[in-house]
């Protein structure tokens, strides 16, 4: 039986590449440009495997007349042209749920690292400066007020994780969730003004672009901390950099940025921000589960079975 043709927008881990190559005839986008996919190959491609950071652009969708499905390795699909996919009748899947716990774990790690200044403490010991004196006191995490922007799958897991720190929890969203004991805010600025720590777990896309701007950061205030494990686009980075530089907020822990991986160099000069290279789901266990879910969605599609995690 002829293998279906699969266009890969970017490389996956070796174990996933091996599994995909045994089931599909692969066309590796990183080995050629968008105009270099041959005219003879374009009609053959029935599926695309991509990543959340790469997505699928309109041009690629338009040159593949027999495309049936896009399988995304990641939760975020804001980099995929969903409108064109929907118009073309192309199915889209992603990999939700399997990464919720890891992202929530990292949110806690970033909050602790930023508020308790863990990187600074590590540097203090390594440099030998501990013998010269102690670092300044820091605020504690437990017992604070936690605001979560976006109480979806990841946000709900963040709330459960942080509840072990005896925190008062509030959340922002379009509408309150049933059977959720946490305080609901329909205004993000109001949530920021109430919270000591604001954690962003919002989806990307036009609706949330720069939703955290100058007004929200001013409301968070000089004793407030921001943690972003969602999308870099959800924050107005110029406003954030100004707030960190002027210390109109106390600090931040960031896993996502605009222009990843070539982020604004001003972040590296700040001592009140903890930086991570978009590692929310980057554990061995979760990446293995994400790759399996991509393959399972593709296999279900070509077997004529219901998709496991459809987006459209």
Order of alpha helices (4+ residues) and beta strands (2+ residues): beta-alpha-beta-alpha-beta-alpha-beta-alpha-beta-alpha-alpha-beta-alpha-beta-beta-alpha-beta-alpha-beta-alpha-beta-beta-alpha
